[in-house]
C-alpha cells in the first residue's frame, strides 16, 4: 500500500493512478488517512461482493455450513441472558 500526502498526490496524479492499478494508494491530509484510490476492477469486485444477497432457502451449502460453524465472540456472551427465557 502506498501512502501519499494530498499535496504530493495533486502534483503527480497520473503516477498514483498507475500505482493504484496494482495496490491501494492512501491519500493523507494533515497526516491522517483521508481517501483511498483503488483500480476500477477492484472497485467493481468489491461492489459485486457487497451486493451478494440470498433468500434463506437458496443460501449456498458452503455459506450455510460456515454460518453453522461460526461462534459468537466472548464479548457478546451477556446477550445470551437476554434470550434464555424467550418463547415465540
N, C-alpha and C positions, 0 to 999 in steps of 0.2 A: 504494500500500500504506500502510495506517495502522499506526503503532507506538504502543502504549499500555502504561503500567505496569499490573501486576495490580491495584494499589490503585484506580487510575482506572477500570479495566475493571469491577471489582466494584461501583463506585458507579453506573455507567451501562451496565449490561449491555444493556439494550434498544437504546440508541443504537448500540452497536457491533454488535449483531445486525443491525440495519438496514443499517449500513455494509457488513457482510460480504456482503450480497446483491450488491454491485457491485464489491467489491475485498477482498483478504485483509486481515485485521486481526491483526497480530502482537502478542501479549501478552508483555511482558517481566517479568522478576523479577530484581531486583538489577542492572538494566541489561543483562541478557542475554536474547536471544530464548528463549522457553520454549514457547509454543504458537502455533498459527495458526488463526484461525477463518475458514472459508470457507462459502459458501452450500451448502445441501443439493444443489442442482443441480450445482454444480461438483464436489462430492464424488462424486456418482454418475457424472459424466463421467469423473473420474479412475479410479474403481473399474472402470468398463467397459473403459477403456484398459489397465489393469493386468492384466485377465483375458483379453486377446486372445491366444489360443494357436492355432497352426496345425500340422497334420501336414505334414511336409516336402513331400509330394506335392500338398498342397492350398494351398500358400502363394500368395497373390495375385501376379500377374506384377509389379506395380509394387514390391512389397516385395522379391521375389526379385532384381529388377534393381537396386534400391537397395543390397542386400547385395553384389551382384556389383561394383558401382561403388565400394564403400567401401574405404578404405585404413587399414591399421594405423598407429597413431601411431609416430613415430620412437623413442620411449622403449621400445617393445616389440620393436625390431629384434633384440636378443640372443636372443629366443625362436626366431628362425629357425635359429640354430645348434643348438638342441635337437632340431630335427626334420629337419635337412638330410640325414641318412643313414638316416632311418627308413624301414622297409619293413613293410607289413602282413603 
